Amino acid sequence: METGTGVLQVSVNGVIKSTQEVEQGDISVDLGAYVSSSSNKVKLILTDTYGNSRTINFTITVVAVSLSSPFDASQPFTGSIVFPY
């Protein structure tokens, strides 16, 4: 049954991050700009033109990974570079 365009509301940790009009069919949403390093409670609410809605709740855990080294690239170096990990 065709229900026309809808409105998608994206909330992360209780804060509305985006409200956008979406076409009927499969929808893809990039949440990268809305989540932070930690546990993020996401709520998607999709409402059609007749006021019918569906809510989806889920949690995304974002982990920040970094790599550092005391190696000084500004100094001349010969030989093998040992990098324990």
C-alpha positions in Angstrom: 0.0 0.0 0.0 1.4 3.3 -1.0 1.7 5.8 1.9 3.7 8.5 0.2 6.7 10.2 1.6 7.4 10.1 5.3 9.4 11.9 8.0 12.4 10.3 9.7 13.5 11.6 13.1 16.9 10.5 14.4 17.6 10.9 18.2 20.8 9.9 19.9 21.0 9.8 23.7 17.7 11.6 24.0 18.7 14.5 21.7 17.0 15.0 18.3 19.9 15.1 15.8 18.0 15.0 12.5 14.5 15.3 11.0 14.2 14.7 7.3 11.7 13.8 4.6 12.2 10.4 3.1 10.7 8.5 0.2 8.9 5.3 0.6 11.1 2.2 0.3 14.5 1.2 1.6 16.2 4.0 3.6 19.8 4.3 4.6 21.0 6.7 7.2 24.6 7.5 8.1 24.8 8.0 11.9 28.5 8.7 12.0 28.1 12.4 12.6 25.7 11.9 15.4 27.4 9.3 17.6 30.4 9.7 19.9 33.0 7.4 21.4 31.0 5.4 24.0 27.6 3.8 24.1 25.0 5.6 22.1 21.2 5.0 22.4 19.7 5.6 19.0 16.0 6.0 18.3 14.5 6.2 14.8 10.9 7.3 14.3 9.4 7.0 10.8 6.0 8.6 10.3 4.0 8.3 7.0 1.7 10.9 5.5 -1.3 9.4 7.4 0.4 9.7 10.8 1.2 6.1 11.2 4.6 5.6 12.8 7.2 3.0 13.6 9.9 3.4 16.3 13.2 1.4 16.3 15.5 1.6 19.3 19.1 0.3 19.3 22.5 0.9 20.9 25.7 1.6 19.0 29.0 1.3 20.8 31.7 3.4 19.2 35.4 2.6 20.1 38.2 5.1 19.4 41.4 3.5 18.4 44.7 5.3 18.1 48.3 4.4 17.5 51.4 6.3 18.7 55.1 5.8 18.7 58.1 7.5 20.2 60.0 7.2 16.9 61.4 10.6 15.8 61.1 10.8 12.0 63.1 14.0 12.0 66.3 12.2 13.1 68.5 10.2 10.7 68.1 6.5 11.3 69.7 3.4 9.8 68.8 -0.2 10.5 65.6 -2.0 11.5 62.8 -0.2 13.2 61.4 -2.3 16.0 57.8 -1.6 16.8 56.3 -3.9 19.5 52.6 -4.3 19.6 
